[in-house]
Amino acid sequence: MLGECHAHVIMDGKNYKEAVSLHKNGVVDKVIHDCFSKYREAGITFIRDGGDSYGVSKRAKEIAPEYGITYLTPIFAIHQKGHYGGIVGCAFENLEEYHRLVKEVKASGGDFIKIMVSGLIDFSQYGVLTEEGVEPELIGKMISIAHEEGMAVMAHCNGARTMEAAAKAGVDSIEHGAYSDEQALLAMVENGVIWTPTVSPVGNLKGGGRFDDAVTEKITEHHMEMIRRFAELGGNIALGSDAGAWRVPHVEGLWTEIEYLKKIVDESHLENTEKLIREKFCAGNVK
Ligand SMILES: [Zn+2]
């Protein structure tokens, strides 16, 4: 059975603010138990989380063995102050602070480092991200500091030039990767970067009534085209749905993601990529 390579146990696929507010006075274990029960019932035994700033993912790491689930977590994500990432993590203003956060992840039992280096897709307009990506030089430094600490790096990263910069700096996986292009895909393949394209958060918007379907379909189409090209180039594609995001419920999100990706690669490809992730995204396993 394939696992989930990009989920957020803290979110419920319905209402982000409500889901998060449950934990404002401390982590509510029941939320984690309910989530893991659902995965266990579906026979899913592998989850890689994207982290959060409320300690939910950290607690989930402790609970996961009760459910026979291998659960990998970055504890929280790390972002540059003033940029996108507050909802999932902690901010840094300079590289010393960044380094301190990397060490904190390690000391808290984190399996890998998650960095936020770009904005989000603006679902209301094709071709638009909510903000500019982090400068390539800083991305490079963030990745090398994490690697020197023996930690693999997962990057929340949209936009071709930011993806290309992260790939050239040796990032281990790129998450989302909206608005890619040939040059970015080549850089990813050349550097052995795993891509978790998380089609579901945009593909599942159709019919939701919140955004214009014509726009979200166009975004999805371009994304699928890029994933197809990446597969042709020999790139490794990971099955991760961004479960917890709006209209991407836990477990069901995985089924929609499989539907999208199976149009491009077969199950054995996804199994192989999961194997690579299981090996690489464990503290100390980075080369
Ligand atoms: Zn995510």
Residues whose N, C-alpha, C, O or C-beta is under 5 A from the ligand:
A	BS01	ZN	G50 D242
